[in-house]
Amino acid sequence: MTKFLTLLGEVESVQAQDWYTKILKPILDGVRIALIPIIIIAAAAGTGYAIWLGVKLAKADSDDERTEAKKKMIYFIIAFVVTIILLVVLQILASNVQVIYDLATKTQDAAA
């Protein structure tokens, strides 16, 4: 908490060139550290839910129950894949924010 308050105190004195090292880098390091456990938890929860849906599909007695279980399985697979893709994209963006900022700055400088 002390580091966070110190960081807030330094916000006003940050120069344009070192905004990354004083403000953004600590935040992105925290995001990078948190994303790996989030991906692991999402994958484990998704796997468990897929197994549960598979068992529910296998135990279905009527065609209506099978159709409903099949729909849920398809929706789950789509949502799971999209979630993992978005987490990976967030990880890539968090790892390359300095490069993205430099490219954006050069583009703005060239346009001006």
Biopython code that builds the backbone (N, CA, C, O; Angstrom):
import numpy as np
from Bio.PDB.StructureBuilder import StructureBuilder

atoms = [
    (1, "MET", "N", (0.824, -1.191, 0.000)),
    (1, "MET", "CA", (0.000, 0.000, 0.000)),
    (1, "MET", "C", (0.866, 1.253, 0.000)),
    (1, "MET", "O", (0.529, 2.244, -0.648)),
    (2, "THR", "N", (1.975, 1.212, 0.721)),
    (2, "THR", "CA", (2.859, 2.363, 0.775)),
    (2, "THR", "C", (3.414, 2.680, -0.604)),
    (2, "THR", "O", (3.504, 3.845, -0.992)),
    (3, "LYS", "N", (3.791, 1.632, -1.351)),
    (3, "LYS", "CA", (4.313, 1.848, -2.703)),
    (3, "LYS", "C", (3.259, 2.489, -3.591)),
    (3, "LYS", "O", (3.577, 3.357, -4.404)),
    (4, "PHE", "N", (1.998, 2.067, -3.443)),
    (4, "PHE", "CA", (0.912, 2.627, -4.233)),
    (4, "PHE", "C", (0.734, 4.109, -3.914)),
    (4, "PHE", "O", (0.590, 4.923, -4.826)),
    (5, "LEU", "N", (0.741, 4.474, -2.610)),
    (5, "LEU", "CA", (0.592, 5.876, -2.229)),
    (5, "LEU", "C", (1.784, 6.700, -2.704)),
    (5, "LEU", "O", (1.624, 7.846, -3.125)),
    (6, "THR", "N", (2.964, 6.125, -2.638)),
    (6, "THR", "CA", (4.145, 6.803, -3.157)),
    (6, "THR", "C", (4.000, 7.013, -4.657)),
    (6, "THR", "O", (4.350, 8.072, -5.179)),
    (7, "LEU", "N", (3.492, 6.020, -5.337)),
    (7, "LEU", "CA", (3.275, 6.122, -6.773)),
    (7, "LEU", "C", (2.290, 7.243, -7.085)),
    (7, "LEU", "O", (2.487, 7.988, -8.045)),
    (8, "LEU", "N", (1.230, 7.372, -6.283)),
    (8, "LEU", "CA", (0.267, 8.443, -6.494)),
    (8, "LEU", "C", (0.904, 9.806, -6.255)),
    (8, "LEU", "O", (0.591, 10.772, -6.951)),
    (9, "GLY", "N", (1.785, 9.883, -5.284)),
    (9, "GLY", "CA", (2.478, 11.133, -5.024)),
    (9, "GLY", "C", (3.421, 11.523, -6.136)),
    (9, "GLY", "O", (3.670, 12.710, -6.345)),
    (10, "GLU", "N", (3.950, 10.554, -6.851)),
    (10, "GLU", "CA", (4.905, 10.825, -7.924)),
    (10, "GLU", "C", (4.236, 11.132, -9.258)),
    (10, "GLU", "O", (4.909, 11.521, -10.212)),
    (11, "VAL", "N", (2.935, 10.963, -9.332)),
    (11, "VAL", "CA", (2.251, 11.146, -10.608)),
    (11, "VAL", "C", (2.450, 12.554, -11.150)),
    (11, "VAL", "O", (2.665, 12.725, -12.350)),
    (12, "GLU", "N", (2.384, 13.564, -10.291)),
    (12, "GLU", "CA", (2.505, 14.929, -10.760)),
    (12, "GLU", "C", (3.907, 15.245, -11.266)),
    (12, "GLU", "O", (4.067, 16.096, -12.141)),
    (13, "SER", "N", (4.925, 14.575, -10.731)),
    (13, "SER", "CA", (6.294, 14.905, -11.107)),
    (13, "SER", "C", (6.847, 14.029, -12.220)),
    (13, "SER", "O", (8.029, 14.127, -12.550)),
    (14, "VAL", "N", (6.025, 13.185, -12.797)),
    (14, "VAL", "CA", (6.499, 12.271, -13.830)),
    (14, "VAL", "C", (6.667, 13.017, -15.146)),
    (14, "VAL", "O", (5.764, 13.731, -15.581)),
    (15, "GLN", "N", (7.813, 12.853, -15.770)),
    (15, "GLN", "CA", (8.067, 13.435, -17.083)),
    (15, "GLN", "C", (7.437, 12.561, -18.144)),
    (15, "GLN", "O", (7.099, 11.406, -17.881)),
    (16, "ALA", "N", (7.275, 13.095, -19.334)),
    (16, "ALA", "CA", (6.625, 12.349, -20.414)),
    (16, "ALA", "C", (7.397, 11.103, -20.796)),
    (16, "ALA", "O", (6.789, 10.086, -21.130)),
    (17, "GLN", "N", (8.741, 11.154, -20.755)),
    (17, "GLN", "CA", (9.507, 9.994, -21.214)),
    (17, "GLN", "C", (9.564, 8.858, -20.202)),
    (17, "GLN", "O", (9.794, 7.714, -20.592)),
    (18, "ASP", "N", (9.365, 9.131, -18.922)),
    (18, "ASP", "CA", (9.454, 8.036, -17.962)),
    (18, "ASP", "C", (8.105, 7.692, -17.341)),
    (18, "ASP", "O", (8.057, 7.134, -16.246)),
    (19, "TRP", "N", (7.009, 8.017, -18.024)),
    (19, "TRP", "CA", (5.680, 7.631, -17.560)),
    (19, "TRP", "C", (5.564, 6.122, -17.480)),
    (19, "TRP", "O", (4.890, 5.580, -16.604)),
    (20, "TYR", "N", (6.227, 5.454, -18.403)),
    (20, "TYR", "CA", (6.126, 3.996, -18.465)),
    (20, "TYR", "C", (6.747, 3.353, -17.241)),
    (20, "TYR", "O", (6.139, 2.478, -16.624)),
    (21, "THR", "N", (7.955, 3.776, -16.880)),
    (21, "THR", "CA", (8.663, 3.112, -15.776)),
    (21, "THR", "C", (8.052, 3.429, -14.416)),
    (21, "THR", "O", (8.090, 2.589, -13.517)),
    (22, "LYS", "N", (7.484, 4.639, -14.244)),
    (22, "LYS", "CA", (6.978, 5.009, -12.924)),
    (22, "LYS", "C", (5.506, 4.696, -12.713)),
    (22, "LYS", "O", (5.083, 4.444, -11.584)),
    (23, "ILE", "N", (4.728, 4.708, -13.772)),
    (23, "ILE", "CA", (3.291, 4.524, -13.600)),
    (23, "ILE", "C", (2.807, 3.216, -14.209)),
    (23, "ILE", "O", (2.209, 2.383, -13.526)),
    (24, "LEU", "N", (3.067, 3.047, -15.482)),
    (24, "LEU", "CA", (2.454, 1.941, -16.206)),
    (24, "LEU", "C", (3.123, 0.596, -15.938)),
    (24, "LEU", "O", (2.437, -0.421, -15.838)),
    (25, "LYS", "N", (4.439, 0.573, -15.822)),
    (25, "LYS", "CA", (5.142, -0.702, -15.641)),
    (25, "LYS", "C", (4.715, -1.448, -14.375)),
    (25, "LYS", "O", (4.491, -2.656, -14.446)),
    (26, "PRO", "N", (4.591, -0.778, -13.207)),
    (26, "PRO", "CA", (4.122, -1.521, -12.026)),
    (26, "PRO", "C", (2.708, -2.094, -12.200)),
    (26, "PRO", "O", (2.418, -3.196, -11.732)),
    (27, "ILE", "N", (1.842, -1.345, -12.868)),
    (27, "ILE", "CA", (0.481, -1.832, -13.098)),
    (27, "ILE", "C", (0.514, -3.043, -14.025)),
    (27, "ILE", "O", (-0.139, -4.051, -13.756)),
    (28, "LEU", "N", (1.271, -2.946, -15.113)),
    (28, "LEU", "CA", (1.342, -4.043, -16.074)),
    (28, "LEU", "C", (2.021, -5.277, -15.492)),
    (28, "LEU", "O", (1.651, -6.404, -15.821)),
    (29, "ASP", "N", (3.008, -5.071, -14.633)),
    (29, "ASP", "CA", (3.620, -6.221, -13.968)),
    (29, "ASP", "C", (2.596, -6.961, -13.115)),
    (29, "ASP", "O", (2.568, -8.192, -13.095)),
    (30, "GLY", "N", (1.762, -6.213, -12.420)),
    (30, "GLY", "CA", (0.699, -6.838, -11.627)),
    (30, "GLY", "C", (-0.299, -7.575, -12.499)),
    (30, "GLY", "O", (-0.748, -8.666, -12.149)),
    (31, "VAL", "N", (-0.651, -6.979, -13.642)),
    (31, "VAL", "CA", (-1.586, -7.629, -14.565)),
    (31, "VAL", "C", (-0.984, -8.916, -15.108)),
    (31, "VAL", "O", (-1.658, -9.945, -15.160)),
    (32, "ARG", "N", (0.290, -8.863, -15.514)),
    (32, "ARG", "CA", (0.952, -10.060, -16.047)),
    (32, "ARG", "C", (1.016, -11.171, -15.008)),
    (32, "ARG", "O", (0.804, -12.342, -15.322)),
    (33, "ILE", "N", (1.308, -10.796, -13.774)),
    (33, "ILE", "CA", (1.389, -11.791, -12.704)),
    (33, "ILE", "C", (0.007, -12.389, -12.435)),
    (33, "ILE", "O", (-0.107, -13.594, -12.209)),
    (34, "ALA", "N", (-1.031, -11.574, -12.456)),
    (34, "ALA", "CA", (-2.380, -12.052, -12.155)),
    (34, "ALA", "C", (-2.989, -12.856, -13.298)),
    (34, "ALA", "O", (-3.830, -13.720, -13.052)),
    (35, "LEU", "N", (-2.590, -12.597, -14.530)),
    (35, "LEU", "CA", (-3.222, -13.268, -15.667)),
    (35, "LEU", "C", (-2.936, -14.760, -15.714)),
    (35, "LEU", "O", (-3.801, -15.542, -16.109)),
    (36, "ILE", "N", (-1.757, -15.158, -15.324)),
    (36, "ILE", "CA", (-1.418, -16.586, -15.397)),
    (36, "ILE", "C", (-2.307, -17.412, -14.466)),
    (36, "ILE", "O", (-2.858, -18.419, -14.912)),
    (37, "PRO", "N", (-2.473, -17.035, -13.189)),
    (37, "PRO", "CA", (-3.405, -17.798, -12.354)),
    (37, "PRO", "C", (-4.847, -17.720, -12.851)),
    (37, "PRO", "O", (-5.599, -18.686, -12.720)),
    (38, "ILE", "N", (-5.240, -16.575, -13.421)),
    (38, "ILE", "CA", (-6.597, -16.453, -13.942)),
    (38, "ILE", "C", (-6.810, -17.416, -15.101)),
    (38, "ILE", "O", (-7.858, -18.055, -15.191)),
    (39, "ILE", "N", (-5.830, -17.524, -15.982)),
    (39, "ILE", "CA", (-5.928, -18.463, -17.108)),
    (39, "ILE", "C", (-6.007, -19.896, -16.593)),
    (39, "ILE", "O", (-6.793, -20.693, -17.104)),
    (40, "ILE", "N", (-5.206, -20.227, -15.596)),
    (40, "ILE", "CA", (-5.218, -21.581, -15.040)),
    (40, "ILE", "C", (-6.564, -21.880, -14.391)),
    (40, "ILE", "O", (-7.122, -22.959, -14.591)),
    (41, "ILE", "N", (-7.093, -20.931, -13.614)),
    (41, "ILE", "CA", (-8.381, -21.137, -12.952)),
    (41, "ILE", "C", (-9.504, -21.248, -13.985)),
    (41, "ILE", "O", (-10.385, -22.099, -13.858)),
    (42, "ALA", "N", (-9.471, -20.390, -15.007)),
    (42, "ALA", "CA", (-10.506, -20.449, -16.049)),
    (42, "ALA", "C", (-10.451, -21.780, -16.793)),
    (42, "ALA", "O", (-11.488, -22.371, -17.092)),
    (43, "ALA", "N", (-9.251, -22.246, -17.087)),
    (43, "ALA", "CA", (-9.118, -23.527, -17.784)),
    (43, "ALA", "C", (-9.610, -24.682, -16.913)),
    (43, "ALA", "O", (-10.295, -25.578, -17.405)),
    (44, "ALA", "N", (-9.270, -24.668, -15.635)),
    (44, "ALA", "CA", (-9.715, -25.739, -14.734)),
    (44, "ALA", "C", (-11.235, -25.712, -14.559)),
    (44, "ALA", "O", (-11.886, -26.756, -14.606)),
    (45, "ALA", "N", (-11.795, -24.523, -14.357)),
    (45, "ALA", "CA", (-13.247, -24.416, -14.199)),
    (45, "ALA", "C", (-13.951, -24.815, -15.493)),
    (45, "ALA", "O", (-14.975, -25.497, -15.462)),
    (46, "GLY", "N", (-13.412, -24.398, -16.607)),
    (46, "GLY", "CA", (-14.002, -24.757, -17.891)),
    (46, "GLY", "C", (-13.964, -26.244, -18.157)),
    (46, "GLY", "O", (-14.923, -26.816, -18.675)),
    (47, "THR", "N", (-12.861, -26.868, -17.804)),
    (47, "THR", "CA", (-12.748, -28.315, -17.979)),
    (47, "THR", "C", (-13.761, -29.053, -17.102)),
    (47, "THR", "O", (-14.408, -30.001, -17.548)),
    (48, "GLY", "N", (-13.887, -28.611, -15.861)),
    (48, "GLY", "CA", (-14.862, -29.232, -14.962)),
    (48, "GLY", "C", (-16.287, -29.057, -15.463)),
    (48, "GLY", "O", (-17.088, -29.990, -15.411)),
    (49, "TYR", "N", (-16.599, -27.874, -15.944)),
    (49, "TYR", "CA", (-17.944, -27.625, -16.454)),
    (49, "TYR", "C", (-18.209, -28.439, -17.720)),
    (49, "TYR", "O", (-19.318, -28.938, -17.912)),
    (50, "ALA", "N", (-17.206, -28.577, -18.581)),
    (50, "ALA", "CA", (-17.368, -29.386, -19.799)),
    (50, "ALA", "C", (-17.615, -30.850, -19.443)),
    (50, "ALA", "O", (-18.446, -31.512, -20.065)),
    (51, "ILE", "N", (-16.902, -31.348, -18.454)),
    (51, "ILE", "CA", (-17.121, -32.737, -18.015)),
    (51, "ILE", "C", (-18.537, -32.898, -17.468)),
    (51, "ILE", "O", (-19.215, -33.879, -17.772)),
    (52, "TRP", "N", (-18.983, -31.929, -16.655)),
    (52, "TRP", "CA", (-20.333, -31.987, -16.097)),
    (52, "TRP", "C", (-21.383, -31.962, -17.214)),
    (52, "TRP", "O", (-22.364, -32.705, -17.168)),
    (53, "LEU", "N", (-21.167, -31.092, -18.230)),
    (53, "LEU", "CA", (-22.104, -31.051, -19.352)),
    (53, "LEU", "C", (-22.077, -32.354, -20.148)),
    (53, "LEU", "O", (-23.117, -32.811, -20.622)),
    (54, "GLY", "N", (-20.903, -32.951, -20.296)),
    (54, "GLY", "CA", (-20.807, -34.234, -20.990)),
    (54, "GLY", "C", (-21.544, -35.338, -20.263)),
    (54, "GLY", "O", (-22.214, -36.159, -20.889)),
    (55, "VAL", "N", (-21.427, -35.363, -18.945)),
    (55, "VAL", "CA", (-22.152, -36.360, -18.148)),
    (55, "VAL", "C", (-23.656, -36.121, -18.269)),
    (55, "VAL", "O", (-24.436, -37.065, -18.401)),
    (56, "LYS", "N", (-24.051, -34.854, -18.222)),
    (56, "LYS", "CA", (-25.467, -34.528, -18.354)),
    (56, "LYS", "C", (-25.995, -34.960, -19.731)),
    (56, "LYS", "O", (-27.121, -35.445, -19.844)),
    (57, "LEU", "N", (-25.177, -34.780, -20.769)),
    (57, "LEU", "CA", (-25.556, -35.207, -22.117)),
    (57, "LEU", "C", (-25.677, -36.730, -22.181)),
    (57, "LEU", "O", (-26.604, -37.259, -22.794)),
    (58, "ALA", "N", (-24.748, -37.421, -21.554)),
    (58, "ALA", "CA", (-24.766, -38.889, -21.584)),
    (58, "ALA", "C", (-25.950, -39.461, -20.797)),
    (58, "ALA", "O", (-26.492, -40.506, -21.157)),
    (59, "LYS", "N", (-26.345, -38.776, -19.730)),
    (59, "LYS", "CA", (-27.444, -39.270, -18.897)),
    (59, "LYS", "C", (-28.821, -38.858, -19.410)),
    (59, "LYS", "O", (-29.837, -39.311, -18.884)),
    (60, "ALA", "N", (-28.864, -38.004, -20.431)),
    (60, "ALA", "CA", (-30.151, -37.498, -20.920)),
    (60, "ALA", "C", (-31.019, -38.653, -21.420)),
    (60, "ALA", "O", (-30.563, -39.508, -22.179)),
    (61, "ASP", "N", (-32.264, -38.661, -20.982)),
    (61, "ASP", "CA", (-33.183, -39.736, -21.348)),
    (61, "ASP", "C", (-33.964, -39.425, -22.623)),
    (61, "ASP", "O", (-34.144, -40.292, -23.477)),
    (62, "SER", "N", (-34.417, -38.199, -22.741)),
    (62, "SER", "CA", (-35.248, -37.861, -23.897)),
    (62, "SER", "C", (-34.450, -37.049, -24.921)),
    (62, "SER", "O", (-33.356, -36.557, -24.643)),
    (63, "ASP", "N", (-35.029, -36.929, -26.093)),
    (63, "ASP", "CA", (-34.378, -36.149, -27.144)),
    (63, "ASP", "C", (-34.326, -34.665, -26.794)),
    (63, "ASP", "O", (-33.374, -33.972, -27.153)),
    (64, "ASP", "N", (-35.339, -34.183, -26.100)),
    (64, "ASP", "CA", (-35.343, -32.771, -25.692)),
    (64, "ASP", "C", (-34.196, -32.480, -24.727)),
    (64, "ASP", "O", (-33.527, -31.454, -24.847)),
    (65, "GLU", "N", (-33.971, -33.374, -23.782)),
    (65, "GLU", "CA", (-32.862, -33.192, -22.830)),
    (65, "GLU", "C", (-31.523, -33.243, -23.549)),
    (65, "GLU", "O", (-30.622, -32.464, -23.236)),
    (66, "ARG", "N", (-31.383, -34.150, -24.510)),
    (66, "ARG", "CA", (-30.144, -34.246, -25.279)),
    (66, "ARG", "C", (-29.908, -32.978, -26.099)),
    (66, "ARG", "O", (-28.796, -32.452, -26.133)),
    (67, "THR", "N", (-30.943, -32.500, -26.747)),
    (67, "THR", "CA", (-30.825, -31.285, -27.552)),
    (67, "THR", "C", (-30.436, -30.099, -26.678)),
    (67, "THR", "O", (-29.577, -29.301, -27.051)),
    (68, "GLU", "N", (-31.073, -29.986, -25.514)),
    (68, "GLU", "CA", (-30.752, -28.894, -24.595)),
    (68, "GLU", "C", (-29.311, -29.007, -24.089)),
    (68, "GLU", "O", (-28.597, -28.006, -24.035)),
    (69, "ALA", "N", (-28.886, -30.192, -23.726)),
    (69, "ALA", "CA", (-27.513, -30.397, -23.257)),
    (69, "ALA", "C", (-26.507, -30.116, -24.374)),
    (69, "ALA", "O", (-25.438, -29.558, -24.126)),
    (70, "LYS", "N", (-26.851, -30.500, -25.594)),
    (70, "LYS", "CA", (-25.963, -30.248, -26.733)),
    (70, "LYS", "C", (-25.820, -28.742, -26.993)),
    (70, "LYS", "O", (-24.724, -28.260, -27.280)),
    (71, "LYS", "N", (-26.924, -28.008, -26.893)),
    (71, "LYS", "CA", (-26.883, -26.553, -27.061)),
    (71, "LYS", "C", (-25.993, -25.911, -25.998)),
    (71, "LYS", "O", (-25.172, -25.043, -26.294)),
    (72, "LYS", "N", (-26.176, -26.359, -24.745)),
    (72, "LYS", "CA", (-25.356, -25.807, -23.660)),
    (72, "LYS", "C", (-23.875, -26.104, -23.886)),
    (72, "LYS", "O", (-23.021, -25.262, -23.609)),
    (73, "MET", "N", (-23.575, -27.299, -24.387)),
    (73, "MET", "CA", (-22.185, -27.668, -24.647)),
    (73, "MET", "C", (-21.591, -26.776, -25.745)),
    (73, "MET", "O", (-20.455, -26.318, -25.625)),
    (74, "ILE", "N", (-22.346, -26.534, -26.797)),
    (74, "ILE", "CA", (-21.854, -25.685, -27.891)),
    (74, "ILE", "C", (-21.629, -24.255, -27.398)),
    (74, "ILE", "O", (-20.594, -23.652, -27.686)),
    (75, "TYR", "N", (-22.597, -23.713, -26.656)),
    (75, "TYR", "CA", (-22.452, -22.359, -26.125)),
    (75, "TYR", "C", (-21.270, -22.265, -25.168)),
    (75, "TYR", "O", (-20.539, -21.275, -25.167)),
    (76, "PHE", "N", (-21.091, -23.288, -24.366)),
    (76, "PHE", "CA", (-19.966, -23.288, -23.437)),
    (76, "PHE", "C", (-18.635, -23.306, -24.178)),
    (76, "PHE", "O", (-17.724, -22.555, -23.828)),
    (77, "ILE", "N", (-18.512, -24.143, -25.182)),
    (77, "ILE", "CA", (-17.252, -24.229, -25.931)),
    (77, "ILE", "C", (-16.926, -22.887, -26.584)),
    (77, "ILE", "O", (-15.780, -22.439, -26.550)),
    (78, "ILE", "N", (-17.928, -22.252, -27.173)),
    (78, "ILE", "CA", (-17.710, -20.944, -27.796)),
    (78, "ILE", "C", (-17.260, -19.925, -26.747)),
    (78, "ILE", "O", (-16.286, -19.205, -26.967)),
    (79, "ALA", "N", (-17.946, -19.858, -25.630)),
    (79, "ALA", "CA", (-17.604, -18.901, -24.570)),
    (79, "ALA", "C", (-16.222, -19.187, -23.989)),
    (79, "ALA", "O", (-15.463, -18.260, -23.705)),
    (80, "PHE", "N", (-15.898, -20.450, -23.814)),
    (80, "PHE", "CA", (-14.597, -20.821, -23.250)),
    (80, "PHE", "C", (-13.455, -20.424, -24.189)),
    (80, "PHE", "O", (-12.445, -19.875, -23.750)),
    (81, "VAL", "N", (-13.620, -20.703, -25.462)),
    (81, "VAL", "CA", (-12.580, -20.351, -26.440)),
    (81, "VAL", "C", (-12.407, -18.836, -26.521)),
    (81, "VAL", "O", (-11.278, -18.347, -26.558)),
    (82, "VAL", "N", (-13.505, -18.094, -26.550)),
    (82, "VAL", "CA", (-13.423, -16.635, -26.611)),
    (82, "VAL", "C", (-12.748, -16.084, -25.353)),
    (82, "VAL", "O", (-11.929, -15.170, -25.446)),
    (83, "THR", "N", (-13.079, -16.624, -24.191)),
    (83, "THR", "CA", (-12.463, -16.172, -22.941)),
    (83, "THR", "C", (-10.960, -16.409, -22.940)),
    (83, "THR", "O", (-10.196, -15.513, -22.582)),
    (84, "ILE", "N", (-10.529, -17.588, -23.330)),
    (84, "ILE", "CA", (-9.090, -17.887, -23.363)),
    (84, "ILE", "C", (-8.377, -16.994, -24.381)),
    (84, "ILE", "O", (-7.291, -16.485, -24.105)),
    (85, "ILE", "N", (-8.981, -16.805, -25.548)),
    (85, "ILE", "CA", (-8.371, -15.932, -26.566)),
    (85, "ILE", "C", (-8.233, -14.512, -26.035)),
    (85, "ILE", "O", (-7.188, -13.888, -26.222)),
    (86, "LEU", "N", (-9.262, -13.992, -25.378)),
    (86, "LEU", "CA", (-9.183, -12.632, -24.837)),
    (86, "LEU", "C", (-8.134, -12.507, -23.733)),
    (86, "LEU", "O", (-7.444, -11.492, -23.652)),
    (87, "LEU", "N", (-8.009, -13.520, -22.891)),
    (87, "LEU", "CA", (-6.969, -13.480, -21.856)),
    (87, "LEU", "C", (-5.577, -13.503, -22.468)),
    (87, "LEU", "O", (-4.681, -12.803, -21.997)),
    (88, "VAL", "N", (-5.390, -14.295, -23.504)),
    (88, "VAL", "CA", (-4.086, -14.350, -24.174)),
    (88, "VAL", "C", (-3.788, -13.017, -24.868)),
    (88, "VAL", "O", (-2.661, -12.526, -24.809)),
    (89, "VAL", "N", (-4.792, -12.432, -25.521)),
    (89, "VAL", "CA", (-4.603, -11.129, -26.169)),
    (89, "VAL", "C", (-4.249, -10.071, -25.133)),
    (89, "VAL", "O", (-3.370, -9.242, -25.372)),
    (90, "LEU", "N", (-4.920, -10.089, -23.989)),
    (90, "LEU", "CA", (-4.596, -9.152, -22.918)),
    (90, "LEU", "C", (-3.165, -9.339, -22.435)),
    (90, "LEU", "O", (-2.465, -8.362, -22.169)),
    (91, "GLN", "N", (-2.731, -10.581, -22.323)),
    (91, "GLN", "CA", (-1.348, -10.863, -21.915)),
    (91, "GLN", "C", (-0.363, -10.308, -22.951)),
    (91, "GLN", "O", (0.650, -9.713, -22.583)),
    (92, "ILE", "N", (-0.651, -10.496, -24.219)),
    (92, "ILE", "CA", (0.230, -9.997, -25.275)),
    (92, "ILE", "C", (0.268, -8.468, -25.264)),
    (92, "ILE", "O", (1.339, -7.873, -25.374)),
    (93, "LEU", "N", (-0.893, -7.837, -25.134)),
    (93, "LEU", "CA", (-0.929, -6.378, -25.090)),
    (93, "LEU", "C", (-0.198, -5.838, -23.866)),
    (93, "LEU", "O", (0.524, -4.846, -23.967)),
    (94, "ALA", "N", (-0.373, -6.472, -22.719)),
    (94, "ALA", "CA", (0.304, -6.027, -21.501)),
    (94, "ALA", "C", (1.815, -6.177, -21.629)),
    (94, "ALA", "O", (2.567, -5.390, -21.054)),
    (95, "SER", "N", (2.260, -7.172, -22.372)),
    (95, "SER", "CA", (3.694, -7.389, -22.539)),
    (95, "SER", "C", (4.309, -6.415, -23.538)),
    (95, "SER", "O", (5.513, -6.164, -23.487)),
    (96, "ASN", "N", (3.506, -5.864, -24.441)),
    (96, "ASN", "CA", (4.042, -5.029, -25.509)),
    (96, "ASN", "C", (3.508, -3.604, -25.495)),
    (96, "ASN", "O", (3.502, -2.948, -26.537)),
    (97, "VAL", "N", (3.065, -3.111, -24.361)),
    (97, "VAL", "CA", (2.467, -1.782, -24.305)),
    (97, "VAL", "C", (3.482, -0.691, -24.640)),
    (97, "VAL", "O", (3.109, 0.322, -25.231)),
    (98, "GLN", "N", (4.729, -0.866, -24.285)),
    (98, "GLN", "CA", (5.753, 0.144, -24.602)),
    (98, "GLN", "C", (5.938, 0.249, -26.110)),
    (98, "GLN", "O", (6.040, 1.353, -26.644)),
    (99, "VAL", "N", (5.983, -0.873, -26.792)),
    (99, "VAL", "CA", (6.137, -0.869, -28.250)),
    (99, "VAL", "C", (4.925, -0.218, -28.907)),
    (99, "VAL", "O", (5.070, 0.572, -29.840)),
    (100, "ILE", "N", (3.733, -0.548, -28.423)),
    (100, "ILE", "CA", (2.509, 0.028, -28.979)),
    (100, "ILE", "C", (2.491, 1.538, -28.763)),
    (100, "ILE", "O", (2.112, 2.289, -29.662)),
    (101, "TYR", "N", (2.896, 1.983, -27.587)),
    (101, "TYR", "CA", (2.940, 3.416, -27.304)),
    (101, "TYR", "C", (3.953, 4.118, -28.205)),
    (101, "TYR", "O", (3.674, 5.187, -28.747)),
    (102, "ASP", "N", (5.116, 3.520, -28.361)),
    (102, "ASP", "CA", (6.133, 4.126, -29.227)),
    (102, "ASP", "C", (5.635, 4.246, -30.663)),
    (102, "ASP", "O", (5.854, 5.271, -31.310)),
    (103, "LEU", "N", (4.968, 3.210, -31.167)),
    (103, "LEU", "CA", (4.433, 3.261, -32.529)),
    (103, "LEU", "C", (3.357, 4.339, -32.658)),
    (103, "LEU", "O", (3.323, 5.065, -33.651)),
    (104, "ALA", "N", (2.488, 4.444, -31.672)),
    (104, "ALA", "CA", (1.430, 5.449, -31.707)),
    (104, "ALA", "C", (2.002, 6.847, -31.637)),
    (104, "ALA", "O", (1.515, 7.751, -32.316)),
    (105, "THR", "N", (3.034, 7.039, -30.821)),
    (105, "THR", "CA", (3.654, 8.330, -30.693)),
    (105, "THR", "C", (4.342, 8.736, -31.996)),
    (105, "THR", "O", (4.228, 9.887, -32.416)),
    (106, "LYS", "N", (5.047, 7.816, -32.636)),
    (106, "LYS", "CA", (5.697, 8.118, -33.905)),
    (106, "LYS", "C", (4.671, 8.472, -34.976)),
    (106, "LYS", "O", (4.907, 9.363, -35.793)),
    (107, "THR", "N", (3.544, 7.784, -34.976)),
    (107, "THR", "CA", (2.493, 8.051, -35.960)),
    (107, "THR", "C", (1.910, 9.449, -35.737)),
    (107, "THR", "O", (1.658, 10.177, -36.698)),
    (108, "GLN", "N", (1.695, 9.826, -34.473)),
    (108, "GLN", "CA", (1.163, 11.146, -34.171)),
    (108, "GLN", "C", (2.169, 12.246, -34.497)),
    (108, "GLN", "O", (1.790, 13.308, -34.989)),
    (109, "ASP", "N", (3.451, 11.996, -34.224)),
    (109, "ASP", "CA", (4.501, 12.964, -34.541)),
    (109, "ASP", "C", (4.626, 13.162, -36.042)),
    (109, "ASP", "O", (4.833, 14.282, -36.509)),
    (110, "ALA", "N", (4.499, 12.073, -36.802)),
    (110, "ALA", "CA", (4.602, 12.161, -38.251)),
    (110, "ALA", "C", (3.412, 12.911, -38.849)),
    (110, "ALA", "O", (3.558, 13.609, -39.853)),
    (111, "ALA", "N", (2.239, 12.769, -38.236)),
    (111, "ALA", "CA", (1.041, 13.440, -38.736)),
    (111, "ALA", "C", (1.069, 14.932, -38.421)),
    (111, "ALA", "O", (0.463, 15.726, -39.140)),
    (112, "ALA", "N", (1.761, 15.318, -37.361)),
    (112, "ALA", "CA", (1.782, 16.744, -36.947)),
    (112, "ALA", "C", (2.737, 17.567, -37.719)),
    (112, "ALA", "O", (2.854, 18.769, -37.476)),
]
sb = StructureBuilder()
sb.init_structure("model")
sb.init_model(0)
sb.init_chain("A")
sb.init_seg("    ")
for serial, (resi, resn, name, xyz) in enumerate(atoms, 1):
    if name == "N":
        sb.init_residue(resn, " ", resi, " ")
    sb.init_atom(name, np.array(xyz, "f"), 0.0, 1.0, " ", f" {name:<3s}", serial, name[0])
structure = sb.get_structure()
